[in-house]
């Protein structure tokens, strides 16, 4: 009997530790977010952040950046719905200013033109639901590194269907970045550090909607540590 108890104790599965949750927002309000660009296009309804942009590629988008700073090695999870896809959706991660300072401490405020972000920040960003202004799909999802808008990789865009809810995970672990949709791996890469300057590490994250008639909804945003 004693031996059986010892064996049972040895074979008992120990509980696994859960990833540390660094941020969780169900969008009761926008107090934890800084809006930039065409801010009138950002709103909240029924626990969703709605980004409604009527502009054109490269110009004044609708941005929402989390005010909190995050370390390296994180995963950003959120639910995503595209209402109208005459445009595309971008997620920034590990975003600082070009000198490594606060990406949101900008004076005068940015107007939402894309160059302010791809030349004015150190960051990575990934595009999903990637359509042109005329509604034609570009065929890819791109990861880029800033400053300089350097293309790191083009992969399959896994968010192409309007009206469908997707679960998106954007992960950065040191030089490795990837995007997953409903558990399927999309565009991913490892930064080989062949570009000038240091690679992005910790910092802010946020979202950009841009296009002639682009409407995207985001909900259940959670950031977890991968350390």
C-alpha positions, -999 to 999 in steps of 0.1 A, spaced: 0 0 0 28 24 9 47 16 -23 15 23 -43 11 57 -27 47 66 -34 43 57 -71 11 77 -73 28 107 -58 57 104 -82 35 102 -113 12 131 -103 13 158 -129 24 191 -115 4 222 -125 20 242 -153 26 279 -147 4 302 -167 19 331 -188 20 364 -169 -8 387 -182 7 422 -186 -24 439 -201 -60 430 -206 -86 454 -221 -123 447 -229 -128 483 -241 -151 499 -216 -134 531 -225 -103 544 -243 -84 557 -212 -55 533 -218 -51 543 -254 -36 573 -273 -55 581 -305 -37 597 -335 -45 607 -370 -81 607 -380 -92 603 -344 -129 609 -352 -128 574 -368 -120 557 -335 -149 546 -312 -161 519 -288 -193 499 -290 -202 467 -273 -167 460 -260 -150 466 -294 -126 492 -306 -139 503 -340 -114 520 -365 -132 536 -394 -109 551 -420 -117 570 -452 -84 582 -466 -59 565 -489 -28 544 -486 2 561 -469 -19 591 -458 -39 600 -427 -49 568 -410 -67 560 -377 -44 549 -349 -48 536 -314 -16 530 -294 -16 515 -259 0 539 -235 17 512 -215 53 501 -222 61 465 -225 93 444 -223 106 422 -250 93 386 -255 55 392 -255 24 379 -273 -5 402 -282 -38 385 -286 -70 400 -300 -102 392 -318 -105 409 -352 -134 416 -376 -132 434 -409 -164 453 -418 -150 469 -450 -117 460 -466 -109 488 -490 -77 492 -470 -56 473 -445 -49 468 -408 -15 471 -391 -2 461 -357 29 479 -344 51 461 -317 82 471 -298 77 507 -307 99 535 -294 111 567 -309 142 564 -332 165 569 -301 148 543 -280 126 568 -260 88 570 -256 71 566 -290 41 586 -279 59 616 -265 57 635 -297 54 673 -301 37 685 -322 12 657 -324 15 634 -355 -12 639 -382 -15 602 -390 6 601 -422 23 568 -424 58 582 -429 57 597 -394 57 561 -381 79 542 -404 106 569 -404 98 583 -370 99 552 -348 120 521 -341 95 492 -344 82 462 -363 48 462 -378 27 435 -395 -2 440 -420 -32 418 -422 -64 419 -442 -42 436 -467 -64 451 -495 -58 480 -518 -79 512 -518 -100 497 -547 -108 465 -527 -84 442 -545 -64 419 -522 -27 423 -524 -21 386 -519 3 389 -489 8 398 -452 40 418 -446 63 422 -417 85 454 -418 111 470 -396 114 507 -389 128 532 -394 130 527 -431 100 505 -439 124 475 -445 105 444 -457 114 415 -435 91 389 -450 59 385 -470 36 356 -460 1 344 -465 -27 368 -454 -50 347 -432 -76 375 -426 -93 380 -459 -130 374 -452 -152 404 -443 -176 399 -414 -158 369 -399 -143 370 -364 -107 359 -363 -84 354 -333 -50 370 -340 -18 365 -321 12 387 -328 44 374 -311 78 388 -307 106 369 -290 139 387 -294 146 387 -331 118 363 -339 84 377 -350 53 359 -362 16 363 -367 -9 335 -361 -46 335 -370 -70 310 -354 -39 290 -345 -25 289 -380 10 303 -386 12 332 -410 40 355 -419 71 350 -397 108 357 -397 140 359 -376 158 393 -378 194 385 -389 204 421 -380 218 432 -413 202 466 -411 217 498 -394 209 504 -358 198 481 -330 168 458 -335 135 469 -317 131 454 -283 105 466 -257 81 495 -261 46 503 -271 21 485 -294 -8 497 -313 -31 495 -343 -35 514 -376 -64 514 -400 -58 529 -435 -76 529 -468 -103 545 -489 -131 528 -469 -116 505 -443 -135 495 -411 -120 471 -386 -131 460 -351 -108 448 -323 -118 433 -290 -104 412 -261 -69 426 -263 -44 407 -240 -7 409 -237 12 381 -221 49 376 -212 68 348 -230 96 349 -204 
